[in-house]
Amino acid sequence: MRLLSGVVGILVLVFAFTSVTRDLITPRATRSALPRAVRTVVRCGYQFIADRTSTEQFKDRVLAPASPVAMLVLLLIWLTLFVFGYGLLEFALSRMPLDIALREAGSSVLTLGFASDARSQLTFVDFLAAATGPIVIGLQIGYLPTFYAAYARRESDVSMLRSRTGVPAWGPQLLARHAQLHALDTLPDLFRDWERWSAEVAESHANHPALIHFRSPSWERNWLLSLLAVLDAGALYLAFNPSASPHQLRVTLRAGATCLQELADEEHIPYNSGPGPGADDTIRLTYGEFLQGAARLREHGVPMERTPEQAWTHFRSWRAHYESAAYALALRIDAVPAPWSGPRRRVRAGARGRQGRSALV
């Protein structure tokens, strides 16, 4: 019985150490299944409440703490696993009852020291357990500045885009406002910034998946909708003005599509990677919705070398590379509803309240 307990204790410790190492130390997306399971379970509780809220604003307020709470729960689970593993190991190496062994392990892991034992065969285990607790807590604390720095970099560009797209973000509005200000010549700089942004988000959010579910400070904004608006603006400009479109738009479209696909892979979400030009059903955006966007462009004087009928095929082929992943992620994170961004989980049927300012206004 004690031998079996020792083996189980070692396995628990190996699992816990591996999970901590992969998630807090290894600088690549090689995580154990534990963090994803914790995030899913914690988010389900918040999502259950959010689905019964009366407004999008209240839904955002409910969902905002889900990811931070999941990080705290994960830390507590790691510490619990270490206490349990060391407790089983001490139970195997001594004649102490299991409850006393767990009590001593907990005293050591949490560096309380109130239940230390004079048995020499447990000294090494107690020292190791006493070192484990502060190391894990220190790693989590040290992890937070990097985590929140990536969040701040993401949100700074999202905030700057607000004046260009309105809230929630919408691709045609981005082009329309640039045309209003006679600033279409600044589009290459904007798309260059968002190429860099896409690369940074793909790297940081793949290494720290909890960031995917961290919501923007304002309930009306969302990092995913901002990226989608930039990609749609680029696809529209390429579709309507092939001779005037700078090379930077194509590079940004590929970078943005890659970013969305990598994050969808991280969330284990199936998506269509982009079939290229094809039938009308290759994307979910309808031709009628496309015509609404084209009308907005024409209304504000955006140049158009092609008619909407001609541009539709080309726009569709570009959007097919990123739409599926964008729609799936928007549904997963329950982003604020916005034009051209797919379906969402609904607030309570029949509820009324402030739902958000439309980008069409």
N, C-alpha and C positions, 0 to 999 in steps of 0.2 A: 504493500500500500504506500509506504513512504518512498520507495524507489519510483513507483509510478508518479507520485506527486512531484518528485524531483524532476523527472523527465518533462511532465506537463509544465512545470514552472520554468524550465529552461526554454521550452518552446514559446511560452507566452512572452518571456523576456526578449527572445530573438525577434519575435513578431513586432513587439513594441519598439525595440531599438531600430529595426528596419524601417518601420513606418515613420519614426521621427527623423531618421537620417534622410530618407527619400523626400520628405515634405519640407524639412527646414534647412537642410544642408546641401543636398545634391542640386546643382544649378541646371537642372533639366527636367523635362516632364516625365519622370519615372516614379510615379507615386503608387502607394499601396491603395487597396480598395477602401480602407477605413475612412479617410477624409471624405471621399465622395459619398459613402453611405451615411456618414454623419450629416453632411450638408443636405442630403435628400430627405432624411427623416426630420430634421429640424425645420426645413423649409415647408414640408408637408403640413405641419401644424400651423405655421403662419399663413400658408396658402389657403387652408381651410377657412380661416377667419377672413382673409382678404376677399375670397370669392363671395362672401356674404355682406360686403360693405356696400354703402349707398353711392359713393362717388369714387372717381379715379384718384382724386387727391387723398382720400382716406385709405384707399387700397395701397397707394404708394407709402403712406405713413406706416401701415401695418407691415409691409414687406421689407422696409428699410432695415430693421434690426436683425433680420433672419441670418444673413451671412456673418455679421460680427458675433452673434450668439453661437452660431455653429462653430466658429473658431474657439470660443471659450469652452464649449462642450467637448470639443476634440482634445483640448489640453487636459481637461478633467478625466477624460477616458484614458489618455496616455498615462497619467499619474495613477489611475486605478489599476491599469494593467501592470504597471511596475510594482505596485503594492501587492497585487495578487501573485505575480510571478516570484518576487522575492519571498513572499510569505510561504508559498509552496516549497521553495528551495530550502528555507530555514526549517520548515516542518520535516523535510526529508533528511536534513543533516543533524537533527536533534531529536530529543524525546518529548519536546513540547507539544501540547495539544494544538490543533490547527488554529483555533481562535487566538491563542496566545502568540503563535508564530505570525499570523497576519497582523496582530497588534504591534508586534515588534518591528515588522517590515514597514508598516505605516509610519511608525515613530521615526524610523531611519530615513525613509524616502522624503518625508516632509520635514526632516531635520529638527524634529521636536525633542528627541532624545529622552523622553520620559519612560520608555519601556526597554531600555538597553539591557542586555544580558551579559553575564560574565563568562559564558561558554566560549572557550577559545576557538572552537571549530566554526563559530558564527561570526567571529570578528571581521574576517575579510568580507563576508556577505553584507554585514551591517555597514562597513565602510563604503562598499560599492553602492549599496542602496542610498546611503547618505549623500554620495556624490551625484547620483542619478537625478534626484529631484531638482536641485538647484540648476543643474546643467540643462535639463529639459525646459524649465521655466525661463532660464536665461536665453536659451535659443529662441523660444517663442517671443520674448520681449525684443530681442535683437532682430527678429524677423519683421516686426511691425514697422519700423521706419522705412525699410525697403518696400514693403507692401503699400504703405500709404503714400510714399513718394511716387510710385507708379500710378496710383489712383489720382494724385494731384496733377501729374503730367497729362493724364488722359482727360481730365475734366477741364483743364485750362483751355485747350483747343475747342472743346465742346462749348464752353462758355463764349469764346470769341466768335463762334459760328452763329450764335443766336441772333445777332443783329443782321446777319446775311440771309437767314432762312426763316426767321420767325419761330414760334413754338406751337406745336411740335414741328420738328424739321421736315422740310419737303423739298425735293430736288428742283422742280420747276421754279419754286419761289427763289431759290438761290440764284439761278440764272436771271430771273426777272428783276431782282433787286440790283444785280450788277449792271444790267442794261439800263435801268432807271438812273443809275449814278454814272453812266458812261464809263464803267470800269471793267468791261469784259476783257481788256488787255491785261488785267491783274490775275486772271484765272490761272495761268501757269504757276504763279507763286503760291496761290491757294492750294492747288492740287499737289504741288511739290511738298508743302507742309503736311498734307494728309497722306502722302505716300510714306513719309517718315513716321507719322502718327500710326498708320496701319502696321508698320513693321514693329514699332515699339509695343503696341497693344498685343499683337500676335505673340511676341516674345514674353512679355510680362504676364499676360493672362493665361498662357499655356503653362508657365512655371508656377503661377499662383492662381489656380482656377476659381478660388473664392471671389476674385475681382470681377469675374463675369457677372456675378449676381449683386455686386455692390451698386447701388442706385445713385444717380446724380443728386447733388444737394437740392436742386429744385425738382419738384415732382413733374413739371411740364417738360423737362429736358431728359434726354437719354442718349448715352454714348452710341448705342447701336443705331438709333434713328438718325443721328448726325452723320455717321459713316454712310448709311444707306442714302441719305440725301445728297451727299457729295458724289457717291457713285452714280446715282441717277442723273445728277446734273452733268457729269462727264459723259455718260452714255447718250443723253439727249443732245448735247452739243456736237458729239461725234456723228450722231445720226442725222442731224439737220445740216451741219456745216462740215462735211468731210475735208474740204480743201483748206478751211481756215482753222481746223482743230490742231492745236499743238501736240507734239509727241508726248508731252508730260501727262496728258489726260489718259492715254492708253496705258502708260506705266502705272499710274495711280489706280486705274480700274483693275489691273492685274494684282497689284499689291493689296487692294481692299478685298477682292474676291478671295485671295489666298488667306488673308487674315480671318475672314468669316468662316472659311472652310476648316481652318485649323482649330478654331474655337468650337465649331460644331463637332469636330472629331473628339475634342477634349470632353464635351458634354455627351458623347456617344449618341448624337442626333443624326439620323440618316438624311441625306440631302442629294440633290441633283448637281453634279459638279459642272454642268454646262455642256449641252449637246451642240452648241453653235446654231447657225441659221437652220430653221426648220418650220414646223407647222405652228399654227396659232396657239396650240395648247402647250407649247414648251415653257411658257411662263404663266403665272396665275393672274398677273395684271391684265385687265381687259382692254380692248381697243378703245372702248368708251372712256375709261379712266385716262388712257393715254391722250385722247383728244382733249380732255379737260386741261391736262398739263400743257399741251400744245397751244391751246387757246390763251393760257396765261402768258406763255412766251410771246405770242403774237401781240397781245394786249400791251405789253411793256416794251415792244420794239426789239426783241431778240432777233438777230438776222437768221434767215432760213433759206438755204440753198435748195432744199428739198421740200416737197409737200408733206403733210402728215402721213398720207398714204404711202409715200415712198420711204419716209424715215422710219415708219413702224417696223418694217422687217429688220432694219439695221439695229434699231434700239432693242428689239426683242432678242437679237443674237447676243448683244452685249449683256443685257440683264439676265439672260439665262445662266450666266456664269456665277452670279452671286445671289439671285433672288431666293432660291430654295433654302440656302443656308441662313440668309438674313431672316426670312419668315419663320423658320424653325427656332432660331435663337430668340426672336422677338416674342414668340409664344412661350418659350421656356422661361424667360426672365420676366414675362408679363410687363413688357414695356408699355408706356402710355400710348393709347391708340393714336395713329397718325395716318394721313393719306399715303397710299402706295407701300404699306408696311405689313399687310397681311392681317389675319384674324387674331383675336385676343380672347382670353378668358373673360367672361362677362361679369359685370357687377350684378348685384341682386336684381332680379326681374322686377320691373316697375318702379325701381328706385329713381329718385330725382336728386339733382344736386349739380354742383359745378363740375363739369366734365373736362374742361380745358379749353384754351383758346386755339382755334383752328389756324393752321398755317395758310389757309386760303384767304384769311382776312387781311 
